[in-house]
Amino acid sequence: MEQVNLGLIGGGTVGGGVFQALARHGDLLAQRLGTRLNLTRVAVRDLQKARSTPFPASILTTDWRSIVQDPQIDVVIELMGGTTTARDVVRAALIAGKPVVTANKALLSAHGPELFALAAQHHVNLYYEASVAGGIPIIKVLRESFAGNRITRLAGIVNGTCNYILTRMKLEGADFQAVLADAQRLGYAEAEPSLDIDGHDAAHKTGILASLAHGFWVKPEQIHTEGIRHIDALDIRFATQLGYTIKLLGIVKDLGTKGRGPSATRGIQVAVYPALVPNTHVLASVNYAFNAISLRGDIVGDTLFYGRGAGQDPTASSVLSDLADAALDLRHGCHQRVPAFTPCGGSRGPACRVVPMEEVVSRYYLRLSVVDKPGVFAKVAALLAAAKIGISSVIQPEGHVGETVPVILMIHDAPNRAMQAALARIAKLGFVKAPPVLLRVETLE
């Protein structure tokens, strides 16, 4: 039986999971592929470090270059994380003509165009199924399964830490800081949690999905990114009363074509933010650390992909999927199947652009903390009306005692620029005693 030799860079949680999975199902993979996957070398930073996965000492090294340069190694697996040394590893492997499998969404987000161009230049493949949504096979779906579809909308829960926190806040009525501290104790959140709770991890993943869906590379700085630090237990409760659940969503929407002829452009919204999702939509019921991606194609219609979005085994499962593809591609001399990025409009269609957030039209949830006295609502409504923003409903809950009371307004469709300008004026009113809380409403219709 033919054999493909693998070199692994990174012996942490996911690297250990890949080693264990290959040991457990190596024979099964060999039967299915007609090719045996043989993990030959593993590069780690510290040979003396205690690891949950007991790698054989004979295959360990601290020199990743010796793996990349070894002519006996056929495929390089980069699972070390980060964007500096990891970039050097991937670049060196591609230049050496070796296919690379990676789970590194931050690396792809920061250096994707360079790395994919390098892979094409050296006629090798760069595989990255594990970079988004753990064990959910969403990359292959976008590249291959839906190759005949124009993707009109994608909405994803792609960060398990935030979903865990928001789920517990809803089910327990707990405050954000208390749940975050508990999540850190249980290992769901890092000691320094900003990458997750400020939305950056979700933005890395959403940018990759948007680039695949629409065929042009979305730069990280083009992605409007908000986190969940400002979500209060009050907002969770009021959203529930209104028939919604708050979720941190990665959003990719085709907003249609603007202009005609050669100057026409297709606008794409790419953003990450907490949003009110109707309880009737399946994403509202995705709880704890699970991920889910709702994807709509113009031919296939609505689809849903659900599963564990992180962790040792789910991520290792996606790495094995890429290794299987890499082994078969090597066996049959296939340098590329469906290209990763093709223009969204085709050779004759309009070019695509990421639409700035201020141009995007949304519905909104607005919570104000105001002094309870006559005329308050009239002044707020007047400022919104002056900005041509309509109010669909108002809630002023009874039973709130003190100097201030919450007022919740549900806002009709309005451009973000107009809404932000009106909000800045509202925040300056003397009877508004705390920063307003503004959340978007995604009906996912």
ZALUM-463815 format. One record per atom (N, C-alpha, C): residue in three letters; x, y, z. Coordinates in steps of 0.001 Angstrom, whole numbers, plus 500000, padded with zeros to 6 digits. Each point is the difference from the previous one (the first is absolute). Last residue first. Layout:
REM ZALUM-463815
ALAXYZ ...
This chain:
REM ZALUM-463815
GLU465464536458507417 GLU498946499639499058 GLU500597499763498608 LEU501815501296504613 LEU500499498869499200 LEU498921499500499046 THR500270503699503501 THR498854499085499857 THR500365498777499193 GLU502721503638503130 GLU500165499206498776 GLU498856499007499919 VAL501482504893502654 VAL499024498906499946 VAL500181499292498661 ARG503489503172503340 ARG499278499784498744 ARG499046498815500123 LEU501676503537503967 LEU500234498674499410 LEU499202499883498719 LEU501727503814504062 LEU499415499809498678 LEU500412498631499465 VAL499796503287504758 VAL500367498675499489 VAL499254499785498690 PRO501696504713502919 PRO498952499188499377 PRO500565498654499521 PRO502046502763504218 PRO500187499833498555 PRO498885499130499411 ALA498635502726504248 ALA500987498953499746 ALA500171499867498495 LYS496848503113501975 LYS500972499892501083 LYS501033498880499828 VAL496266503698497596 VAL500587498692499686 VAL501207499803500902 PHE497481504095499917 PHE499291498961500760 PHE500497498588499662 GLY501721504041497847 GLY500265500030501435 GLY499351498886500781 LEU501722499673494835 LEU498846500537500710 LEU500211499870501510 LYS502978498271496538 LYS500330501288500610 LYS498826500628500751 ALA499741495856497449 ALA500873499778501158 ALA500330501293500727 ILE497514500071495907 ILE499193499507501121 ILE500852499855501251 ARG502149501115495965 ARG499208501130500509 ARG499163499582501209 ALA502476496688497788 ALA500941500943500616 ALA499250501204500581 LEU497574496855497502 LEU500343499473501324 LEU500969500938500723 ALA498799500898495517 ALA498880500277500900 ALA500331499550501420 ALA503144498973496686 ALA499939501443500186 ALA498882500377500967 GLN500412495495498717 GLN501091500391500891 GLN499991501498500269 MET496889498253496909 MET499697499528501350 MET501087500437500985 ALA500546500910495377 ALA498944500835500572 ALA499718499595501446 ARG503082497377497614 ARG500521501360500158 ARG498977500908500675 ASN498808495537498788 ASN500793500073501214 ASN500537501409500239 PRO495350499150497406 PRO501444499906499737 PRO500789500187501291 ALA495043497910500192 ALA500649501306499891 ALA501468499793499670 ASP494836497322501162 ASP501197500029499164 ASP500543501419499866 HIS497070499539504301 HIS499836499539498623 HIS501340500030499257 ILE499606499431505426 ILE500140500986498935 ILE499819499341498635 MET498787499516505602 MET500292499201498823 MET499898500914498788 LEU500967501006505481 LEU499370500365498742 LEU500429499012498921 ILE499821500692505773 ILE500442499200498865 ILE499209500398498769 VAL501571501907505205 VAL499009500129498932 VAL500564499267498790 PRO500962500287505792 PRO500329499621498628 PRO498823500250499064 VAL501245502955504522 VAL499258498810499573 VAL500429499639498582 THR501814503105504742 THR499875499762498564 THR499198498727499737 GLU500662501624504445 GLU500124501248499274 GLU499795499816498514 GLY497572496433503055 GLY501287500662500120 GLY500018501268499187 VAL497223495057499606 VAL499986501091500957 VAL501394500603500087 HIS496639496690496762 HIS501386500460500162 HIS499980501254500866 GLY495995497666498535 GLY500665499352501119 GLY501443500394500182 GLU497449499919495136 GLU499593500456501322 GLU500836499298501059 PRO501455501088494715 PRO499538499027500993 PRO499605500657501308 GLN500008501511494872 GLN500509500610501225 GLN499505499135501149 ILE500501499752494254 ILE499709499322501259 ILE500612500819501131 VAL498440500444494353 VAL500679500529501180 VAL499580499188501217 SER500195499794494020 SER499348499728501286 SER500855500549501134 SER500858500993495341 SER498948499002499801 SER499287499652501299 ILE502682504521497798 ILE499927499114501169 ILE498862499019499770 GLY503324503031496374 GLY498709499675500590 GLY500109499028501163 ILE503092504007497289 ILE500054498650500577 ILE498690499737500723 LYS502007504143497823 LYS499160499131499160 LYS500098498537500418 ALA501839503960502245 ALA500947499200499217 ALA499282499036499059 ALA497529502681502933 ALA500794500959499234 ALA501022499298499125 ALA497423497466503032 ALA499193500434498860 ALA500782500973499123 LEU501931498584504042 LEU499970498901499034 LEU499221500411498745 LEU500095503046503558 LEU501336499875499422 LEU500051498877498959 ALA496004500563502404 ALA500213501133499103 ALA501369499937499340 ALA498819496835503337 ALA499293499742498741 ALA500227501124499006 VAL501703500553504338 VAL500736498926499315 VAL499374499747498632 LYS497771503031502776 LYS501258500583499520 LYS500838498962499243 ALA495953498601502041 ALA499716500933498905 ALA501287500589499426 PHE500094497223503895 PHE499831499241498767 PHE499780500924498804 VAL500326502008504282 VAL501244499318499618 VAL499845499312498652 GLY496535502423502617 GLY500658500632498862 GLY501260499321499508 PRO498266499459505180 PRO499241500256498762 PRO500865500653498925 LYS502455496818503528 LYS499210501229500112 LYS499294500256498668 ASP503936496734502257 ASP498562499743499804 ASP499208501285500243 VAL505190499135498128 VAL499257500496501162 VAL498509499851499703 VAL503345496608497494 VAL499575501399500037 VAL499349500345501339 SER502802496313496570 SER499802500143501441 SER499727501479500259 LEU499400496628495416 LEU500433501235500636 LEU499750499930501492 ARG500425496601495314 ARG499641500125501421 ARG500619501279500548 LEU498618497524494946 LEU500659501096500706 LEU499512500056501436 TYR500188496806495120 TYR499521500011501383 TYR500795501088500701 TYR499053499340494386 TYR500774500161501232 TYR499141499797501254 ARG500775499080494109 ARG499064500287501081 ARG500785499994501294 SER502337501301495193 SER499637498980500982 SER498767500426500782 VAL503739501176495530 VAL498684500261500590 VAL499628498844500912 VAL504946502196498099 VAL499134498827500170 VAL498710500395500713 GLU503881502885499118 GLU499044499925498894 GLU498988498870500165 GLU503653500797503052 GLU499097501151500074 GLU498964499996498880 MET503517496709500300 MET498888499762500902 MET499030501171500042 PRO502851498815495567 PRO500265500561501327 PRO498758499896500878 VAL500955496544495998 VAL499254501224500258 VAL500337500519501397 VAL502915497006496384 VAL499437499934501344 VAL499344501344500292 ARG500484497941494962 ARG500628500864500992 ARG499334499754501343 CYS500542497832494455 CYS499441500016501356 CYS500749500994500876 ALA498877499761494362 ALA500989499771501043 ALA499326500098501366 PRO497162498478495614 PRO500531501171500707 PRO501047499606501038 GLY499375496789495678 GLY499151500571501038 GLY500640501197500672 ARG501826496923496552 ARG499144501040499434 ARG499154500715501066 SER503100496402500996 SER500772500883499127 SER499165501146499441 GLY498391498041504675 GLY500474499365498794 GLY500712501014499117 GLY498199500873504420 GLY499152500307498862 GLY500379499255498738 CYS502407499537504132 CYS498600499707500307 CYS499086500273498831 PRO505260498358499731 PRO499197501236500084 PRO498519499704500136 THR503406496493502000 THR499702500415498635 THR499079501210500076 PHE503205496590503347 PHE499402501323499847 PHE499840500320498515 ALA501515495646501484 ALA499498500553501261 ALA499244501297499785 PRO500191496035496245 PRO500831501083500536 PRO499373500616501243 VAL499356494887498539 VAL499266501257499861 VAL500855501120500590 ARG503016496490499458 ARG498678499624499505 ARG499190501271499781 GLN505573498803499986 GLN498909500858500443 GLN498689499472499427 HIS504112497640499541 HIS500550501178500669 HIS498912500948500494 CYS500625494493498863 CYS499058501122499884 CYS500529501190500796 GLY501574495139499234 GLY500658501121499362 GLY499109501206499790 HIS499156495647502304 HIS499494500160498638 HIS500584501221499293 ARG501270498821504496 ARG499952498707499308 ARG499617500167498535 LEU499891503735502929 LEU501365499587499683 LEU500007498726499169 ASP495886501459501581 ASP500489500930498997 ASP501432499657499586 LEU498037497556503527 LEU499412499638498708 LEU500484500926498887 ALA501369500975504402 ALA500551498706499588 ALA499474499589498630 ALA498235503899502022 ALA501391500197499583 ALA500617498704499493 ASP495645499858501839 ASP500012500687498708 ASP501425500160499477 ALA499533498236504288 ALA499478499048499022 ALA500002500619498605 LEU501132502762503570 LEU501077499051499725 LEU499565498953498978 ASP496788503071501577 ASP500959500644499103 ASP501154499068499652 SER496898498459503132 SER499327500172498711 SER500939500626498984 LEU501454499688504442 LEU500042498702499322 LEU499324500066498638 VAL499730503802502726 VAL501372499820499518 VAL500127498672499259 SER495944500856502151 SER500137500797498785 SER501412499920499423 SER499191497833504088 SER499184499370498958 SER500120500757498682 ALA501957501787503907 ALA500801498918499423 ALA499240499294498888 THR497704503234502464 THR500982500627499119 THR500883498954499346 PRO496794498484503167 PRO499358500581498814 PRO500998500622499024 ASP501770498212504145 ASP499502499006499040 ASP499286500610498797 GLN501820502935503506 GLN500999499097499435 GLN499434499091498913 GLY497725504817500855 GLY500345498846500812 GLY500889499037499235 ALA495930503427498127 ALA501372500056500501 ALA500258498737500817 GLY495735500925497969 GLY500823500925499244 GLY501437500100500452 ARG495613496334499750 ARG500962500577500932 ARG501020500825499217 GLY495254499562497699 GLY500888499054500675 GLY500920500719500963 TYR496516500748495282 TYR499992500097501464 TYR500978498992500584 PHE497655502629495320 PHE501109499134500380 PHE500271500230501489 LEU495902500952495906 LEU500536500228501340 LEU501075498974500292 THR496926502641495612 THR500639498813500563 THR500558500361501368 ASP496473502011495675 ASP500554500095501352 ASP500570498666500455 GLY499790500816494733 GLY499130500550501040 GLY500706500035501339 VAL501536498574495341 VAL499717499004501041 VAL499003500512501031 ILE501371502915496438 ILE499411498783499447 ILE499592499039501110 ASP502102504152500993 ASP498866500370499158 ASP499339498795499341 GLY502310499829504909 GLY500436500094498617 GLY498802500268499112 ARG501412500439505573 ARG498982499995498954 ARG500661500155498636 LEU501098498489505537 LEU500520500423498707 LEU498907499881498958 SER501455499829505623 SER498846499997499106 SER500442500617498681 ILE502647497604504357 ILE500066500936498886 ILE498784499792499120 ALA502136498880505367 ALA499052499707498927 ALA500118501078498944 ASN502385497732505023 ASN499988500936498881 ASN498911499596499022 PHE500955499127505665 PHE499759499515498648 PHE500028501160499005 ALA500441499974505001 ALA501182500180499153 ALA499801499510498576 TYR495653501418502778 TYR501304499699500591 TYR501107500138498965 ASN495300499591497646 ASN500394500390501352 ASN501412499566500362 VAL495909501011496031 VAL501365499457500056 VAL500640500492501295 SER495582501285498339 SER500044498847500904 SER501361499319500029 ALA498900503769497157 ALA499684500439501361 ALA500123498862501010 LEU500456499358495241 LEU501213500509500642 LEU499753500434501438 VAL496394498554497094 VAL500762498918500620 VAL501273500509500684 HIS495484502979499579 HIS501083499564499116 HIS500900499011500729 THR496299502203502104 THR499488499024499042 THR501084499504499040 ASN500646503491503269 ASN499990498680500635 ASN499478498910499073 PRO502536504498498233 PRO498668499526500392 PRO500074498599500598 VAL504045503466500445 VAL499566498983499040 VAL498623499500500436 LEU503583504394500909 LEU498785499330500430 LEU499541499073498873 ALA505282501406500798 ALA498732500355499355 ALA498851499252500649 PRO505759501479500119 PRO498889499344500689 PRO498688500484499404 TYR504403499842496859 TYR499389500793501061 TYR498940499167500726 VAL503613500349495393 VAL499796499181501200 VAL499396500902501064 ALA500530499997494125 ALA500012500611501333 ALA499855498935501082 VAL499731501448494397 VAL500782499038500787 VAL500177500609501386 GLN497049500760495021 GLN500167500344501413 GLN500773498885500686 ILE499802501653494649 ILE499988498884500948 ILE500182500553501407 GLY498628501689494528 GLY500331500315501381 GLY499851498796500906 ARG501168500950494571 ARG499121499219500875 ARG500441500227501437 THR500468503214495317 THR500638499256501094 THR498941499251500793 ALA500984502869494857 ALA499115499350500968 ALA500806499244501051 SER501549502456495948 SER500203500592501333 SER499135499351501075 PRO499849498815495241 PRO501323499675500556 PRO500224500521501412 GLY494902499727498828 GLY501125499942499085 GLY501308499691500695 ARG496377502154503127 ARG499827499216498791 ARG501287499994499183 GLY498133500761505597 GLY500545500534498764 GLY499769499065498825 LYS499944497691504551 LYS499806501444499903 LYS500664500497498726 THR498034495002502333 THR500872500739499092 THR499613501468499951 GLY499332496354504332 GLY499546500320498659 GLY500966500882499238 LEU500442497930504458 LEU499079501136500045 LEU499551500461498620 ASP501972495464502774 ASP500037500594498671 ASP498938501097499969 LYS502561498073504538 LYS498782500179499198 LYS500331500592498638 VAL501961497712504956 VAL500452500259498628 VAL498742500070499134 ILE501574499825505644 ILE499004500274498958 ILE500692500254498666 GLY500530497809505329 GLY500789500398498846 GLY499038500108498835 LEU498635500415505391 LEU499908499452498652 LEU501123500513499112 LEU498095499284505407 LEU501071500638499243 LEU500056499332498634 LYS495421500378503007 LYS501110499150499574 LYS501077500871499347 ILE494945500149503014 ILE501195500729499560 ILE501120499013499699 THR494448499478499627 THR501162499555500760 THR501213500740499451 TYR494192500918500035 TYR501311499876499371 TYR501015499388500965 GLY495244501634500669 GLY500005498840499110 GLY501316499764499293 LEU498640503316503494 LEU499625500423498651 LEU500005498844498994 GLN501382499417504530 GLN498606500450500039 GLN499493500385498611 THR504557498893500466 THR499155498814500176 THR498526500377500004 ALA503149503448499931 ALA499987499309498712 ALA499102498776500064 PHE500791502327503982 PHE499059500706499130 PHE499927499354498621 ARG503100498203503100 ARG498627499812500463 ARG498993500685499082 ILE504649500521499154 ILE499625498591499800 ILE498525499813500354 ASP501865504129500955 ASP499788499843498564 ASP499586498574499664 LEU501156501017504468 LEU498755500668499626 LEU499680499793498521 ALA504147498538501767 ALA498913499059500286 ALA498638500601499664 ASP504116501885497238 ASP499581499971501402 ASP498886498973500185 ILE504299501392496384 ILE498701499336500151 ILE499684499850501483 HIS504127501810497996 HIS498967500956500417 HIS498625499364500163 ARG503988497569498511 ARG500249500549501343 ARG498836500853500489 ILE500804497404495689 ILE498834499843500874 ILE500199500592501391 GLY502118501376494807 GLY499973498862500909 GLY498773500017500885 GLU501444501892494733 GLU499565500346501351 GLU499994498725500840 THR501748501963494777 THR500095499012501076 THR499571500586501332 HIS500347500432494140 HIS499470500695501181 HIS499872498981501132 ILE503390499743495758 ILE498931499295500708 ILE499573500810501226 GLN503692501029496961 GLN498719500282499348 GLN498814499406500753 GLU504671499345501184 GLU499577501361500350 GLU498691500391499331 PRO502098495710499082 PRO499491500101501381 PRO499469501381500352 LYS499810498361494895 LYS501049500383500935 LYS499420500144501416 VAL498480496905495679 VAL499506501034500909 VAL501084500301501031 TRP500010497838494761 TRP500525499940501357 TRP499528501196500816 PHE497204497461496072 PHE501036501031500086 PHE500437500080501455 GLY496409497011498373 GLY501079499938499031 GLY500977501147499991 HIS495812498447502633 HIS499858501043498985 HIS501235500213499136 ALA499462496648503610 ALA498647500117499461 ALA499937500946498804 LEU504083499397502478 LEU499632498799499247 LEU498656500169499306 SER501421503424502837 SER500902499928498861 SER499679498795499127 ALA497687500523504065 ALA499573501003499022 ALA500859499939498745 LEU501214497251503633 LEU498756499535499372 LEU499513500977498935 ILE503741501248502550 ILE500338498851499155 ILE498758499507499269 GLY499393503400503173 GLY500704500500498828 GLY500377498883499042 THR498091498916504166 THR498994500563499097 THR500648500535498737 LYS502786498391503469 LYS499270498909499348 LYS498993500537498981 HIS502436503108502618 HIS500939499219499188 HIS499247498942499194 ALA497520502408503151 ALA500278500787498795 ALA500989499277499094 ALA498964498186504260 ALA498874499827499071 ALA500241500764498705 ASP503137500607503393 ASP500059498615499518 ASP498880499741498987 HIS499982504179502185 HIS501078499890499017 HIS500137498584499441 GLY496840502055503504 GLY499570499649498655 GLY501094499732498987 ASP499863500908504984 ASP499940501237499216 ASP499758499727498518 ILE500456496454503177 ILE498824500775500396 ILE499910501346499291 ASP503720496832499041 ASP498670499420499848 ASP498897501012500247 LEU504494501303500529 LEU499915499457498645 LEU498616499437499727 SER501176501590504411 SER499564501007499038 SER499879499460498579 PRO501202498030504672 PRO498950499510499104 PRO499644500899498829 GLU503805498220503693 GLU499866501292499312 GLU499017499756498859 ALA500435496345502494 ALA500229500949501083 ALA499942501431499470 GLU497180496480497208 GLU501394500195500377 GLU500099500981501167 ALA495698496702499104 ALA500549501311499627 ALA501432500099500501 TYR497597496047500713 TYR499311500429498776 TYR500515501344499501 GLY501274497504504159 GLY500809499808498798 GLY499310500352498699 LEU498636500397504843 LEU499693498708499391 LEU500791499736498723 ARG500394504135502401 ARG500329498935500950 ARG499812498623499385 GLN498694503794497535 GLN501453499934500098 GLN500423498873500941 ALA495443500918499624 ALA500480499407498748 ALA501524499883500006 ASP497936502251503566 ASP499749498569500095 ASP500512499278498753 ALA500217504660500053 ALA500924499458501004 ALA499825498495500139 LEU496974502249497193 LEU501342499993499422 LEU501003499398500984 VAL495621500720501499 VAL500077498839499116 VAL501375499908499353 ALA499155503717502734 ALA499938498785500814 ALA500134498754499118 GLN499751504270497924 GLN501279499806500688 GLN500014498717500820 PHE495900501284497729 PHE501098499649499104 PHE501285499674500760 ASP495304499199502489 ASP500704501125499402 ASP501204499523499197 ALA495373496990500826 ALA501236500443500635 ALA500604501193499259 GLY495958496909499392 GLY499796501389500378 GLY501228500624500631 GLU499267495445498053 GLU500163500190501438 GLU499714501427500459 LEU499730498469495357 LEU499357498930500762 LEU500023500245501506 LYS502116503131496941 LYS498568499878499735 LYS499335498987500929 MET504673500624500247 MET499350501241500403 MET498491499903499789 ARG502665496477498454 ARG499829499970501452 ARG499347501282500521 THR500978499753495403 THR499030498956500357 THR499750499997501499 LEU503354502822498256 LEU498654500521499728 LEU498919498979500358 ILE504554498665500408 ILE499695501086500941 ILE498567500499499799 TYR501632496750496989 TYR499881499427501343 TYR499575501079500999 ASN501048501346495665 ASN498700499334500028 ASN499745499350501354 CYS504164502060499218 CYS498928500997500091 CYS498636499328500074 THR503687497159499387 THR500112500693501286 THR498864501000500175 GLY500553497614495849 GLY499363499237501073 GLY500044500692501345 ASN499898501772494795 ASN500873500084501172 ASN499299499353501183 VAL497986500528495639 VAL501288499367499726 VAL500999500166501143 ILE494778500469497835 ILE500507500026501376 ILE501314499246499943 GLY497527502446495603 GLY500597498921500768 GLY500284500333501448 ALA497614501100494755 ALA499962500489501378 ALA500496498887500900 LEU499492501630494423 LEU500611499077500954 LEU499938500649501367 ARG497891500597494520 ARG500071500368501420 ARG500657498888500795 THR499756499993495168 THR499328501276500239 THR500043500429501460 ILE502815496854496198 ILE499667500051501431 ILE499405501376500294 ARG500054496903495423 ARG500417501307500494 ARG499537500078501452 ASN501097495248497375 ASN499091500964500628 ASN500664501356500165 GLY501962495694498453 GLY499029500464499018 GLY499016501014500525 ALA503383497869502717 ALA500711500677498918 ALA499049500567498949 PHE499571497566504509 PHE499146501073499506 PHE500673500785498870 SER502227496247501980 SER498605499562499979 SER499070501041499400 GLU504780501017500462 GLU499662498921499087 GLU498502499719499929 ARG502128503580502677 ARG500880499852498841 ARG499441499026498972 LEU497690500782504153 LEU500042501224499207 LEU500823499823498730 VAL499793496354503019 VAL498647500306499511 VAL500036501223499088 LYS503891498792502307 LYS499771499154498829 LYS498614500239499415 ILE501024502282503954 ILE500899500443498935 ILE499750499196498726 ILE497715498904504092 ILE499429501136499277 ILE500893500480498859 PRO499349495957503574 PRO500704500070498707 PRO499530501136499103 ILE500458499194505563 ILE498960500213498982 ILE500691500180498646 GLY502264499452504361 GLY499685498787499260 GLY498944500157498934 GLY502195504382501724 GLY500401498707500531 GLY499685498830499095 ALA499387504937499098 ALA498903499184500537 ALA500390498566500317 VAL503554502457497153 VAL498703500610500313 VAL499049498937500510 SER504491498929498744 SER500193501392500424 SER498706500674500417 ALA500878495404498141 ALA499927500134501458 ALA500119501439500479 GLU500385498759495308 GLU498655499688500505 GLU499870500277501487 TYR503674500693496410 TYR499729500776501211 TYR498590499757500549 TYR504498498972496089 TYR498725499495500512 TYR499733500637501367 LEU503069500620495206 LEU499938500446501397 LEU498604499665500502 ASN503314498089495615 ASN498743500398500635 ASN500221500460501431 VAL503309500212495328 VAL499618499159501131 VAL498718500551500614 HIS503094501889496410 HIS499161498876499562 HIS499739498998501120 HIS502326504440499938 HIS500807498778500129 HIS499181498731499758 GLN498016504374499708 GLN501275500156499299 GLN500813498711499996 ALA495958500298502498 ALA499746499911498559 ALA501298500061499216 ALA500265500624504638 ALA499596498629499706 ALA499774499806498505 LEU500858504334501521 LEU501208499184500074 LEU499688498539499677 ALA496438503012500383 ALA500761500289498786 ALA501265499157499944 PHE497420499773503860 PHE499312499321498907 PHE500698500262498666 LEU501686502192503817 LEU500207498559500111 LEU499308499238498871 GLU499513504791500351 GLU501398499622499754 GLU500168498484499964 PRO495742501759501176 PRO500331500223498589 PRO501419499571499645 GLY498598499636504695 GLY499384499100499037 GLY500394500240498551 HIS501168501946504654 HIS500924499779498886 HIS499431499092498912 ALA497588501492504091 ALA501039501019499861 ALA500789499862498704 SER496543496854501151 SER499395501326499980 SER501044501074499707 LEU501431495564500611 LEU499337500177498712 LEU499370501382499888 LEU501983498864504114 LEU501017500052498953 LEU499362500247498637 ALA497181499272503668 ALA500647501303500121 ALA501057500175498913 LYS497755495821500405 LYS499161501043499392 LYS500644501383500094 ASN501792494799500085 ASN500363501322500520 ASN499211501119499326 ALA500682494978499569 ALA498763500367500692 ALA500057501449500458 THR502498496774495788 THR500062500906501148 THR498621500184500611 VAL503403497125496143 VAL498708499957500689 VAL500130500890501232 VAL502869499456495010 VAL499917500390501409 VAL498556499877500470 PRO503694498049495787 PRO498667500443500435 PRO499995500287501494 LYS504528500452497080 LYS499253499063500847 LYS498615500556500307 GLY504001501962497565 GLY499121499155499194 GLY499217498988500785 ALA503093503661501406 ALA500632498691499818 ALA499129499040499199 ILE498353504238501179 ILE501132500233499092 ILE500728498696499716 LEU496564499871503184 LEU499447500218498658 LEU501114500207498977 ALA501245499609504550 ALA499464498734499496 ALA499464500158498576 ALA501529503842502293 ALA501111499108499674 ALA499507498684499410 ARG496767503127501563 ARG500710500504498821 ARG501096499023499566 VAL497745499080504007 VAL499147499759498833 VAL500684500471498728 VAL502257500815504096 VAL499842498561499764 VAL499232499751498710 ASP500406504434501540 ASP501272499506499474 ASP499904498519499646 ARG496318501950502148 ARG500116500482498625 ARG501291499498499352 ALA499389499104504531 ALA499085499191499188 ALA500034500431498539 THR502348502522503225 THR500698498764499643 THR499121499116499123 THR497652503876501025 THR501394500327499677 THR500761498752499574 THR495315500388501678 THR500119500505498622 THR501437500335499605 GLY496928496385503627 GLY500743501236499844 GLY500150500379498536 GLY499497494753501359 GLY499303501249500286 GLY500903501200499834 MET500644495005499294 MET500665500697501100 MET499278501291500381 LEU499474496280496502 LEU499015500132501078 LEU500599500733501201 GLU500854498131494545 GLU500336501123500879 GLU498893500182501018 ILE502086496004496539 ILE498815500398500761 ILE500421501095500964 VAL501924497629495079 VAL500294500700501244 VAL498695500436500645 VAL501698495927496281 VAL499001500997500378 VAL500396500609501339 ASP502951496839497898 ASP499159500354498856 ASP499041501141500296 ILE505112498006501711 ILE498710500520500483 ILE499197500498498802 GLN504477498422499538 GLN499108498871500250 GLN498624500431500497 PRO503748503004499187 PRO499400499537498743 PRO499050498826500181 ASP501236504124503458 ASP500211498552499862 ASP499345499505498711 GLN499752504558501858 GLN501035499727499003 GLN500249498523499759 VAL496831501614503285 VAL499614500592498715 VAL500986499622498899 ILE501015498645504407 ILE498816499297499499 ILE499623500518498613 SER503497502061502361 SER500435498660499614 SER498849499159499462 ARG499218504330501778 ARG500583500040498663 ARG500458498628499535 TRP498320500843504416 TRP498960499806498996 TRP500571499999498588 ASP502022498778504912 ASP500401500673498760 ASP498955499770498909 THR500196497995504427 THR499685501418500198 THR500298500810498738 THR498365494580500774 THR501116500890499730 THR499564501424500349 LEU498270494267500210 LEU499950501399500413 LEU501274500752499625 ILE498862495169499544 ILE499520500805498873 ILE499982501492500329 SER501401496495503151 SER500789499799498775 SER499550500874498839 ALA497797499656504352 ALA501163500890500000 ALA500765499923498691 PRO494668499124500389 PRO501259499253500118 PRO501193500943499893 PHE495346501875501882 PHE500673499735498733 PHE501246499135500243 PRO495562500967502974 PRO501374499496500103 PRO500587499662498630 THR496160503617501966 THR500188498955498990 THR501452499533500040 SER498736503360502904 SER498923499032500221 SER500081498851498998 ARG504399502729501745 ARG498898500084499037 ARG498957498947500313 ALA504718502907502045 ALA499024498918500222 ALA498814500208499064 LYS505140501721498974 LYS498671500397500463 LYS499079498788500158 GLN504632500204498212 GLN499803499582501391 GLN498600500304500526 LEU501699501225495572 LEU499950498536500095 LEU499671499524501405 ASP498688504605497298 ASP500732499555501191 ASP499860498494500136 ARG498133502317496222 ARG500899501043500501 ARG500901499483501110 VAL498221496831495910 VAL499431500682501167 VAL501009501032500492 ALA498796496334495535 ALA500813501083500545 ALA499261500692501130 VAL499993494892497411 VAL499200501017500689 VAL500948501033500585 ARG499784495568496013 ARG500711500911500884 ARG499033501004500601 THR498392496236497378 THR501423499674500102 THR500731500849501021 LEU494917497931498500 LEU500551501169500693 LEU501444499704500368 ASN496666497988496078 ASN501041499642500960 ASN500588501271500615 LEU495639497744496894 LEU500529501252500528 LEU500958499688501139 ARG498281497002495488 ARG500175500082501448 ARG500635501340500371 THR496641498200495794 THR501287500626500326 THR500109500111501515 GLY496051498681497730 GLY500972499215499249 GLY501405500529500189 LEU495672501517502032 LEU500779500800499058 LEU500854499162499062 ARG497188498095503484 ARG499150500891499216 ARG500774500731498906 GLN502244497108503069 GLN499031499223499216 GLN499185500903499087 ALA502980502034503015 ALA500738499296498956 ALA499063499189499109 LEU498217502134503798 LEU500349500967498968 LEU500727499317498839 LEU499053497377503751 LEU498760500362499319 LEU500277500975498863 ASP503577498835502838 ASP499631498880499123 ASP498737500316499208 GLY501435503154503230 GLY500941499908498893 GLY499640498898499018 HIS497908501804504312 HIS499313499677498748 HIS500926499957498785 ARG501525500706504646 ARG498731499293500184 ARG499412499516498680 ALA503971502655500135 ALA500265498712500636 ALA498726499160500099 LEU499633504364498384 LEU500707499174499020 LEU500314498619500579 ALA498083503160502874 ALA499029499584498996 ALA500646499127498932 GLN502732501969503354 GLN499148498951500563 GLN499005499473498971 PHE502762503631498736 PHE500819498810500257 PHE499143498840500513 VAL497920504173499521 VAL500279499408498683 VAL500823498730500165 GLY499153502523503872 GLY498779499366499511 GLY500201499331498657 GLY503491502565501851 GLY499828498742500723 GLY498769499249499545 GLY500677504260498227 GLY501021499085499504 GLY499915498643500683 VAL497235503421501583 VAL499528499484498714 VAL501016499038499407 THR501189502009504154 THR498721499297500119 THR499568499376498679 GLY505029501097499816 GLY499042500389501032 GLY498723499194499953 GLY504429500208497320 GLY499566498818500754 GLY499033500330501115 GLY502464501858495090 GLY499098500378501089 GLY499450498778500710 ILE501575499553495186 ILE500623501122500719 ILE499002500470501049 LEU500891495254496842 LEU499107500826500815 LEU500793501074500725 GLY500268496491495423 GLY500782500713501002 GLY499104500984500725 LEU499405495138496796 LEU499522501268500543 LEU501007500579500983 ASN499532496251495538 ASN500661500352501252 ASN499631501417500423 VAL497683495864496934 VAL500267501440500017 VAL500571500340501367 GLN499442495240496747 GLN500091500672501294 GLN500299501474499795 GLU497941495057497314 GLU500733501251499978 GLU499952500677501366 MET499671494617499431 MET499160501204500000 MET500872501249500000 
